[in-house]
Amino acid sequence: MDDNIITVKQALALVKSNDYIVTGLGACEAREFLLQLHTIAENVKDVVVSNCLPLTDYEFFASEQYKESFSVEGWFYTSGLRKAHKNGNISFIPNHLHLSGIKRLACRVPNIYVGASSMPDKHGFVSLSLSNTYEKRMFEAAEIKILEMNPNYPRTFGDVQVKVCDVNYFIATNYEVPELLDAPVNEKDKVIGKYIADLINDGDCLQLGIGGIPNAVADYLMDKKDLGIHTEMLTTGMMKLVKANVITGAKKQKNKNKIITTFAMGTKELYEFIDDNPSIEFLDGNYVNDPSVIALNDNQVSINTTLEVDLTGQCASESLGSTQFSGTGGQADTAIGAQRSKNGRSIIALYSTAMVRNKETNIKEEKSKIVCQLKQGAAVSLSRNDVDIVVTEYGVAHLRGTSIQERVKRLIAIANPKYHEELYQTAIDLLLIAKR
């Protein structure tokens, strides 16, 4: 194995103009390689990098001076990509998470895959550790396979093991696994969290995301019994529920007593919990997020958040108008899969209002997030045909099977009361609802 351990500088020397490089999602991105990628800018042109949920603002994409050498085509934006988008070399890949790897490979095959891994075990395997969203597919497809092996990365189970002999090069690293600390829970989060927790029954199987609202939901689930997990993302909140014996997986029909996920991000405590834990399986995102697979467990509950909902139920969860903010991720996958499940439910949560900066006055103003029409250019992440339950701090709107007129009334009922009359009048003007 010593023969294929190289330095970051040697790894960078393998990069050529017009190469396509794929790195891991979130905590599984190749940090040392990417931190130094900009240093070869004078030697290469038109190198494309695909990433997802990058946790660091790497110089190669953050600085406009490198845009002739590097561009990013990403599956999910974070703040660094949002800020760098104006440079003109950052572009979003529209996708549903369960098809993100497959469809991208149909378009372009990577020259290089570079990501993080655990240390080799006594059987001659390393683990791709904290994500198998698309990583193993891309690793197998790439011409050159490079892994930053790191003793701090957990050894995980599922379909994330690769043979040491199948790796072209290793880079020995020792940095700490990037953490995603718990978002603080505010009063609105608590109210919404309680509404959602009341919709969850003992024995339900959950998909739960990150942020203040999901954290509040987790806090209110401590009195539930025998919950299961089939989720896109494994979080610190879920770990706390496992340790409290709330999550057991005993009532699951598929992968009973197992936690099924495709990636994990959270605290150091979560990573320690995951390490060498045979009850957790990291499986291919194409499997985990396939709606037909999600539906195999009865009582599946999908909980996601959105940026804006119109009065017909369309959810804009990834863009502010035409400005890309995040990504579709698995929102449609899990929402559709949960509703196919026997007694399943899909929940979309949001605050009723947001503070939005007025471009003319540069002053932030309160705006309703339940609107008659989405902002011009907004991407619809979850269609109105697939929306089920919407929750704000003002209540719960059950939309499954409802007409447009019924939806208008139910969604206005959970909007901030100060916007009720304006929403009703505009809905009448748009012929969404008849005059009262």
C-alpha positions in Angstrom: 0.0 0.0 0.0 2.9 2.4 0.7 3.6 2.5 -3.0 0.4 4.4 -3.7 0.5 6.9 -0.9 1.2 10.3 -2.4 1.3 13.9 -1.3 -1.3 16.5 -2.1 1.2 18.1 -4.5 1.6 14.8 -6.3 -2.1 14.4 -6.5 -2.6 17.9 -8.0 0.0 17.1 -10.6 -2.4 14.5 -12.0 -5.0 17.2 -12.9 -5.0 18.2 -16.6 -6.9 20.9 -18.5 -10.5 20.0 -19.3 -10.6 17.3 -16.6 -13.8 16.6 -14.7 -13.3 16.1 -11.0 -16.0 14.8 -8.6 -15.6 15.1 -4.8 -17.7 13.8 -1.9 -20.7 15.4 -0.3 -20.4 17.5 2.8 -18.0 16.1 5.3 -16.7 13.6 2.7 -15.2 16.3 0.4 -11.4 16.0 -0.1 -10.5 18.9 2.0 -6.7 18.9 1.6 -6.8 18.4 -2.1 -9.4 21.2 -2.6 -7.7 23.6 -0.3 -4.6 23.5 -2.6 -6.4 23.1 -6.0 -6.0 26.8 -6.8 -2.2 26.5 -6.7 -2.1 24.8 -10.1 -4.3 27.4 -11.7 -1.5 28.6 -14.0 -1.0 25.1 -15.3 -4.6 24.2 -16.2 -7.7 25.5 -18.0 -11.4 24.6 -17.9 -11.2 22.1 -15.1 -14.8 21.3 -13.8 -15.4 20.2 -10.2 -18.7 18.8 -9.0 -19.5 19.0 -5.4 -22.5 18.9 -3.1 -23.1 20.8 0.2 -19.5 22.1 0.4 -18.6 23.0 3.9 -15.6 25.2 3.0 -15.2 28.3 0.8 -12.3 26.9 -1.2 -10.1 29.4 -3.0 -10.4 27.7 -6.4 -14.1 28.7 -6.6 -14.4 31.6 -4.1 -11.9 33.9 -6.0 -12.8 35.3 -9.4 -9.2 35.2 -10.5 -9.3 31.5 -11.0 -12.5 31.3 -13.1 -10.6 30.6 -16.3 -9.0 27.6 -14.7 -11.8 26.1 -12.6 -15.6 26.0 -12.6 -18.1 24.3 -10.3 -21.2 22.3 -11.3 -22.8 21.5 -8.0 -25.8 19.4 -6.9 -26.6 21.5 -3.8 -25.5 25.1 -3.0 -24.3 26.3 0.4 -23.3 29.9 1.3 -19.9 29.7 -0.4 -21.3 28.7 -3.8 -24.1 31.3 -3.4 -21.5 34.1 -2.9 -19.3 32.8 -5.7 -22.1 32.4 -8.3 -21.7 36.0 -9.4 -18.2 35.1 -10.7 -19.8 33.3 -13.6 -18.2 29.9 -13.2 -20.6 28.3 -10.7 -23.6 26.4 -12.0 -26.3 24.2 -10.4 -27.2 20.7 -11.6 -31.0 20.3 -11.3 -31.7 16.9 -9.8 -33.6 14.6 -7.5 -31.2 13.1 -5.1 -31.9 9.5 -5.9 -31.0 10.2 -9.6 -28.2 12.7 -9.1 -25.4 10.3 -9.7 -27.0 8.2 -12.4 -28.1 11.2 -14.5 -24.8 13.0 -14.1 -22.9 9.9 -15.3 -25.1 9.8 -18.3 -23.9 13.3 -19.1 -20.3 13.2 -18.0 -17.9 10.6 -16.5 -15.2 11.9 -14.1 -11.6 11.8 -14.9 -10.8 12.0 -11.2 -12.8 11.1 -8.0 -11.3 12.5 -4.9 -13.0 12.1 -1.5 -12.5 11.2 2.2 -12.2 7.7 3.7 -11.6 5.9 6.9 -8.3 4.1 7.4 -7.8 0.6 5.9 -9.0 -2.2 8.1 -7.4 -5.6 8.7 -9.4 -7.1 5.8 -8.0 -4.7 3.2 -11.0 -2.4 2.9 -11.5 1.3 3.5 -14.9 2.9 4.1 -16.2 5.9 2.2 -17.4 6.8 5.6 -20.1 9.5 5.9 -21.7 9.5 2.4 -22.8 7.2 -0.3 -25.2 9.6 -2.0 -23.3 9.3 -5.3 -19.7 8.7 -4.1 -19.3 5.0 -4.7 -20.8 5.2 -8.2 -18.5 8.1 -9.1 -15.5 6.4 -7.5 -16.1 3.3 -9.6 -16.6 5.3 -12.8 -13.6 7.6 -12.5 -10.3 7.0 -14.4 -8.3 8.0 -11.3 -9.5 7.2 -7.8 -7.9 9.2 -4.9 -8.9 9.0 -1.3 -7.8 11.1 1.6 -7.6 8.4 4.3 -8.0 9.9 7.8 -8.0 8.2 11.2 -10.7 10.6 12.4 -13.3 9.4 9.9 -15.7 6.7 11.1 -15.7 3.3 9.6 -19.2 2.7 8.4 -21.3 -0.2 7.1 -23.6 -0.7 4.2 -22.4 -0.3 0.6 -19.5 2.0 1.4 -16.6 -0.3 1.5 -14.0 -0.4 -1.3 -10.9 -2.5 -1.6 -7.6 -0.9 -1.0 -6.3 -2.4 -4.2 -9.0 -0.6 -6.1 -7.8 2.8 -5.0 -5.1 4.4 -7.3 -3.8 6.8 -4.7 -4.1 7.6 -1.0 -3.3 10.9 0.6 -2.5 10.5 4.3 -4.4 13.2 6.3 -5.3 13.8 10.0 -7.8 16.7 10.1 -10.9 16.6 12.2 -14.2 15.7 10.5 -16.1 18.9 9.8 -19.0 19.3 12.2 -22.5 20.7 11.6 -23.5 22.0 15.0 -27.1 21.9 16.2 -29.0 25.0 15.0 -30.5 26.9 17.9 -34.2 26.4 18.4 -36.4 29.5 18.7 -40.0 30.0 19.8 -41.4 29.6 16.3 -39.4 26.3 15.9 -40.9 25.0 19.1 -44.5 25.8 18.0 -44.0 24.2 14.6 -42.1 21.3 16.1 -45.0 20.5 18.5 -47.5 20.6 15.7 -45.4 18.2 13.7 -44.7 15.9 16.6 -48.4 15.6 17.2 -48.7 14.2 13.6 -46.2 11.4 14.4 -47.4 8.1 16.0 -45.5 5.4 17.9 -44.0 3.0 15.3 -43.7 5.5 12.5 -40.7 5.5 10.2 -39.1 9.0 9.8 -37.1 11.1 7.4 -36.0 14.2 9.1 -33.7 17.0 8.0 -31.6 19.7 9.6 -32.2 23.1 11.1 -34.1 24.6 14.0 -37.5 23.2 13.0 -36.3 19.5 12.6 -34.3 19.9 15.9 -37.5 21.1 17.6 -39.4 18.1 16.2 -36.8 15.7 17.6 -37.1 17.4 21.0 -40.8 16.7 21.1 -40.5 13.1 20.1 -38.8 11.9 23.3 -42.1 10.4 24.5 -42.7 8.3 21.4 -41.9 4.6 21.1 -40.4 2.3 18.5 -39.8 4.9 15.8 -37.8 3.8 12.7 -35.4 5.7 10.4 -35.2 5.5 6.7 -33.7 8.9 5.8 -31.6 10.7 3.3 -29.6 12.4 6.1 -28.6 11.0 9.5 -28.5 13.8 12.1 -27.4 14.5 15.6 -31.1 14.8 16.6 -31.8 11.3 15.4 -28.8 10.0 17.4 -30.2 11.5 20.5 -33.5 9.7 19.9 -31.6 6.4 19.4 -29.8 6.9 22.7 -33.1 7.6 24.4 -34.5 4.3 23.0 -37.1 6.2 21.1 -35.8 5.0 17.8 -35.5 1.2 17.7 -36.6 0.3 14.2 -38.6 -2.6 15.7 -41.8 -1.8 13.7 -40.2 -1.4 10.3 -41.2 -3.7 7.4 -37.9 -3.1 5.5 -34.5 -3.2 7.1 -36.0 -3.9 10.5 -33.9 -2.7 13.5 -31.6 -0.9 11.1 -31.1 2.8 10.5 -30.9 3.3 6.7 -29.3 6.5 5.4 -27.3 7.8 2.5 -25.2 10.5 4.3 -24.6 11.9 7.7 -23.6 15.3 9.0 -23.6 16.6 12.6 -21.5 16.8 15.7 -18.4 14.8 16.8 -20.7 12.8 19.1 -22.7 11.7 16.1 -19.6 10.6 14.2 -18.4 8.6 17.3 -21.8 7.0 17.5 -21.7 6.0 13.8 -18.1 4.6 14.0 -18.2 0.7 13.7 -21.9 0.7 14.4 -23.5 -2.2 12.5 -27.0 -1.0 13.2 -26.4 1.9 10.7 -26.1 1.2 7.0 -25.0 3.8 4.4 -26.6 2.7 1.1 -26.5 4.2 -2.4 -28.7 7.3 -2.7 -30.4 5.8 -5.7 -31.7 3.1 -3.4 -32.3 5.0 -0.2 -34.2 7.9 -1.9 -36.1 5.9 -4.5 -39.8 6.6 -3.7 -40.7 3.0 -4.4 -38.2 1.9 -1.8 -39.2 4.5 0.7 -42.8 3.2 0.4 -41.8 -0.3 1.5 -42.0 0.8 5.2 -45.5 1.5 6.5 -46.2 4.7 8.3 -43.3 6.6 6.6 -43.3 10.2 7.5 -41.2 12.7 5.5 -40.4 16.1 7.1 -38.9 18.8 5.0 -38.8 22.6 5.0 -39.4 25.2 2.2 -38.7 28.8 1.4 -42.1 29.8 0.0 -45.5 28.1 -0.7 -48.1 29.5 -3.1 -51.9 29.2 -2.5 -52.2 26.2 -4.8 -49.5 24.3 -2.8 -46.4 24.7 -5.0 -43.3 24.7 -2.8 -40.2 26.7 -3.8 -37.6 25.2 -1.6 -34.3 25.9 -3.4 -34.4 29.3 -5.0 -35.3 32.8 -4.2 -36.9 33.8 -7.5 -34.3 32.8 -10.1 -31.4 32.9 -7.6 -30.3 29.5 -6.7 -30.2 29.2 -2.9 -29.7 25.5 -2.1 -31.0 22.5 -4.0 -33.9 20.1 -4.5 -32.0 17.3 -2.7 -34.4 14.6 -1.7 -37.5 16.7 -1.0 -39.6 15.3 -3.8 -38.1 11.8 -3.4 -39.1 11.5 0.2 -42.4 13.4 0.0 -43.7 11.1 -2.8 -42.3 8.0 -1.2 -43.9 8.7 2.1 -47.3 9.2 0.5 -47.0 5.9 -1.3 -46.3 4.2 2.0 -49.3 2.6 3.8 -50.5 5.3 6.2 -47.6 7.5 5.2 -47.5 11.3 5.4 -45.4 14.1 3.9 -45.0 17.3 5.9 -43.6 20.6 4.6 -42.7 23.2 7.3 -42.0 26.9 7.1 -42.2 30.1 9.1 -45.2 32.2 8.0 -43.1 35.2 7.3 -39.5 36.3 6.5 -37.6 39.5 6.7 -36.7 40.4 3.1 -34.4 43.3 2.0 -36.1 45.9 -0.2 -33.8 46.5 -3.1 -34.8 50.1 -3.5 -34.5 51.1 0.2 -32.0 48.5 1.3 -34.2 48.0 4.4 -35.5 44.6 5.5 -39.3 44.3 5.5 -41.5 41.5 6.7 -43.1 39.4 3.9 -45.5 36.5 4.0 -44.0 33.2 2.9 -47.4 31.9 2.0 -48.1 33.8 -1.3 -50.6 33.9 -4.1 -47.9 33.4 -6.7 -44.2 32.4 -6.3 -41.5 34.9 -7.1 -40.8 35.2 -10.8 -38.3 32.5 -11.8 -38.7 30.4 -8.7 -37.9 26.7 -9.0 -40.8 24.5 -7.9 -39.1 21.8 -5.8 -42.3 20.0 -4.8 -45.2 20.3 -7.2 -48.7 21.0 -5.9 -49.7 17.5 -7.1 -47.3 16.1 -4.5 -47.8 18.4 -1.5 -49.6 16.7 1.5 -49.4 18.6 4.8 -48.1 22.2 5.3 -47.3 23.5 8.8 -46.5 27.0 10.1 -46.5 28.5 13.6 -50.2 29.2 12.9 -51.3 25.7 12.4 -51.6 22.7 10.1 -53.1 22.6 6.6 -54.0 19.2 5.2 -54.0 19.5 1.4 -54.1 15.9 0.2 -56.9 15.6 -2.4 -58.1 19.1 -2.0 -59.3 21.5 -4.7 -57.6 24.8 -5.4 -60.4 26.7 -3.6 -60.0 24.4 -0.5 -56.2 24.9 -0.6 -56.5 28.7 -0.7 -58.7 28.7 2.4 -56.6 26.2 4.3 -53.2 27.9 3.5 -54.5 31.4 4.3 -55.7 30.0 7.6 -52.0 29.1 8.6 -50.6 32.4 7.2 -49.8 35.3 9.5 -53.2 36.9 10.2 -52.0 40.4 9.1 -51.8 39.0 5.5 -55.1 37.2 5.4 -57.2 39.9 3.7 -54.5 40.7 1.2 -54.1 37.0 0.3 -57.9 36.6 0.0 -58.3 39.6 -2.2 -55.4 38.7 -4.5 -56.7 35.1 -4.8 -60.0 36.5 -5.9 -58.4 38.7 -8.5 -56.4 35.7 -9.8 -59.6 33.6 -10.0 -58.2 31.1 -7.6 -61.2 31.5 -5.3 -64.7 32.9 -5.7 -65.8 36.1 -3.9 -67.0 35.6 -0.4 
